[in-house]
Amino acid sequence: MKKFIFLFPVISGILWGSAGIFVRTLTKMNMNSYTIVESRVILAVLILGAGIYLYDKSLLKIKLKDVWVFLGGGILGIFGLNVCYNIAIEELTLSLSAVLLSLSPLFVLILAAIIFREKITSRKILCMIMAIVGCILASGVLESSSGMEWSVYGIAVGTMGAIFYAMYSIFTKLAIQRGYGPLTITFYCLLTVFIVLIPLTDWNVIASSISSSPINMSIFMVVHALCTSVLPYVMYTVSLDYIEAGKASILASGEPIAAMIFGIIFYSEIPTLISLTGLFLVICAITLLSAQPEKKYKEINVNS
């Protein structure tokens, strides 16, 4: 497990990057952003809940004094991230929204240094810069800046999305320190999101979409839940039990790159040389971060 644990956040980033495929399809069915998120979260809660109950129902037990950790991970993490990201997409271009989201490792490193006293090393800084620059290049921002749609509000909300993304790492790390496993953490964080979204969801649209093609839509929504909620959040949370929060966030920062690759496969969105250069930088950052022992690099302790 430890030998391959660095792949977990990387795979999580790839799976999160696939969200655009499902979102584009469901948007055509007149689902708003809240309804799209709820359609996958409700299935994710059911799948995880049933799986945990059959595997070891004791994992569903939590202490009342720790409820705030799961509320934080759900509301300030998953829910806040999805809402801000959806607003940013409405205000900005998709590429700029993805770039702002890719800033999350910066906030994770800062928050983890303050809360967990994780050391900020020269290698982490280098990998963070490489990953962010790579995401910027791959997004196409530099190639379309002349006609880019943007607003101060959109940039502010998009940046908040990155902060909420970072908060999920922090709250799950706190839950791990309290002895909870990845399945328990992911389940209760998603359950929180499900409850919060109940009054914001257009249930009639979900019902009509399923009734129009019961078998195909049911399979589509289950795959949507597995690829964008269950598997990535479980794998990312598992990695936090072995990897520092800042490092895990950097390893998962290839989400915009994954989105670019899915765009090539499903929508014939051919990347430019600059975009491919960005992809190469992110791969280099991930390789450098996971291949070399931390102790060989100079440490910068921000708490001293």
N, C-alpha and C positions, 0 to 999 in steps of 0.2 A: 504493500500500500504506500509506504513512505517513498519508495523509489519512483512511483508514478504520480504522486500527489500533486506535483506541479502541473500536470495535465488537466486536473479537475477545473481550476478557474479558467484555463484556456478554453476548454470545451464549453464551460458555462457561457463565456463570451460569444462563442460561435453560435450556440443555441439561442441566446438572446438576440443575436444578429439576424436570426431567421424570422423574427417577429414581423418584419415588414411584409413578408409573403402572406401571412395570415391576416394582418391588419388590412392590406389592400383588398383582399377578397371579401372580408366582412364589411368593410366600408361601402362596397358596392351594394351590399344588402341593406343599406341605410342604418347601420349600427353606429351610434356615436361612441366616443372614446371610452366613456364610463361603461357602456354596455359591452364593448369589446373586452375590456379588462375583466369585467364580472363574468363573462361567458367562459373565460378560461380559468378564473380563480375558483368558481364554484365547483368545477370538475376537478381541479387540482386538490381542493379540500376533501372532496369525496374519495378520490383515488388514494390520497395520502392517509386519510382517516381510516379507510377500510384496510389498507396495507399494514398500517401500524397496529390496528386492532388484531389482525390475524397473526402478525409477526410477534409482537410483544405489547399487549395493551397497557402494561405498566408505564410505557413511554408517554402515554397520554396524561399521566399525573404530573401536575405542576404545583408549586407552592403559591399561595395567595400573595405573599409578599414579593413574588417575582413577576407578577402579572404585568407590571409596568414595563418590564424589559420587552415582552412580546408585543405590547401595545405600541411601544416605541419603534420596534423593528417593523411592525406592520404599517402604522400610520405615518411615522416620520421616515420610514424606509421605503417599502414597496409601494404604498399608496401615494406618498408624496412624489416619488420618482415618476410614476406613471402619469399623474395629473400634470406635473410641470413639463414633462417631456411632450405630452399631447398639446399643451398650450403653446409650447415653443414651436412645435411643428406648424401650428396655425399662424403664428406671428413671423416665423423665419423660414428659410429654406431647410429642406431635410438635411443637407450637408452641414450647415451651420449648427443646427440642433444637435447633430451627432458629435460635432467637435466640442460643443459646450459640455455634453454629457461625458466626453472622454477626459474632462478635467477632474473627474472624481478621484483618481489616485492621488492628486495633489492634496485634496481635502482629507483623504484617509490618512496620508502620512502625517499631516499636521495634527489631526484629532487623535490618532494612535500615539503620537509622541507625547501629547498632553495627558491623555487618559491612561494609557497603558505603559507609558515611559519607553516605548519602542524607540530604538536609536535610528536616527536618519544618517545613513552612510552615503559616502560619495558614489557608490555603485547604484544605490536606490535612486539618487538624484539624477544620475546619468541615464538610467533606464527610464525613469519617469519622463525626462525631457525627450528622449528618443521616441517613446511611445506616443506622446502628445504631438510632437512634430510629425511623426508618421501618420497619425490620424488626421491631422490638418491637411497634409499633402494628399492623402487618399480620399478625403471628402470632396475634393474639387473646389474648395473655397478660393484658392489662389487663382484658379482658372476662370472663375465666374464672378469675381468681386465687383466688376463694373455694373452688373445688373442684379446684384444680390438684394433681396428683400430683407430688411431688418428694422428693428425698433429697440429702443432702450428697454421697454417693458419686456419684449421677447427675450432679449439677451439676459436681463435680470432673472426672469423666470427659468430660462434654460440653465443658467448657472446654479440656481436653487435646485434644479433637478440633479445636478452633479453632487451637490451637498447632500441631498436626500439619499442618493446612491451610496455616498460615503457613510451616512448615518446607519444604513442597513448593516454594513460591515462592523461598525462599532457596537451596535446593539446585539448582533449575533455573537460577537466576541465576548460581550458581557454575559450573555446567556450560557456560553460554553464554560466560562469561568465559574458559573454557578452549578455546573455539573449536568447541564442538559445536552442531549445529543442532537445531531443535525436534523433528524426526522421530527423530533419534538419542536424544535425551534422553527423549522420551515412550516410545519402544520399550523401552529398557533399564530404566526405572523400572517400567513395567508388567510386564516380564519378571521382575523381582525379586519383585513381588507374586504373580505366577503361581506361582513356585517356592515361596514361603513358604506359600501356601495349599494346596498339593498334599495334605499330610497332614490338613488340616482340612476338606476338602471331601467331601461325600457324593456320590460319583460315581454311585452306583446311582440316586439320585433324578434326577440330570441325564439319565441314560440312559433311565429309564422315562418321563420327561416328553417327551423327543424321540420315543421309539418310539410313544407314544400318538397323536401327530399330527406325523409327520416333516416335512412341508412347512411347515405353519403355524408350528410351534415353531422350526424352523430360521430362518425369516424373522424371527420375533419376536426371537430371541436375537441375530441379526446386527444388527437395528435397535437393540436394547438396547445392544450393544457400541459401535455407531457413535455413538449419541446421548449415552451416559453416560461413555464412556471415550475412544474414538479422537478424535472431533471436538473435544470441549471441552478435553481436555488438550493437543492439538496447537495449537489456537488460542490457548489461554492461554499456552502456552510460547512461541509465536511473538511474542505481545505483549510478553513480558519482554525481547525483544531490542530493543524500541523504547521501552518505557515502564518507569518505575521500578517496583520490586516492590510498594511501598506503594500506588502509584496503581492498578496493575493489580488488586490485591486488592480495593480499594474498588469499582472498576468491576464486578468480578464478584460483589459482595456482594448482588446482587438475587436470589440463588437462592431464598430463602424467598418472595419476591414471585412469582417464576415458579411456584413450587409452589402458591401460592394461586390463580393464574390457571388452572393445569391442573386444580385441584380444582373450579373453577367449570365448566370445559368438560366434564370427564369424570365428575365425581361430584356435580354440582349443589350444591357447597358455596358458597352465596351469601355474599359478604363483607358486613361491616357498614360503616357510615360511617367508623368508626375505622380499619378495615383499608384502606379506600380512601385515607384520609388518609396512612397509612403508605406506600402505593404511590406517592402523589404526592411524598412527601418523598424517597424513594429516586431517583425519576426526576429530581428537582431536583438532588440530590447528584451524580448521574452527569453531568448536563448542565453543572453548574457546574465540575466537575473537568476535563472534557474540552474545554470551550469557551474558557476563558480562559488566556492565557499565564502561565506560572509566575512570570516575573520581575516581574510587576506587584504581587505580593503580598509581604508582609514574610516573610523567612525566619528560622526559629529553628534555629540550628545546635546540635544537642545535643552535638556533639563539641568545642565550644569551651570 
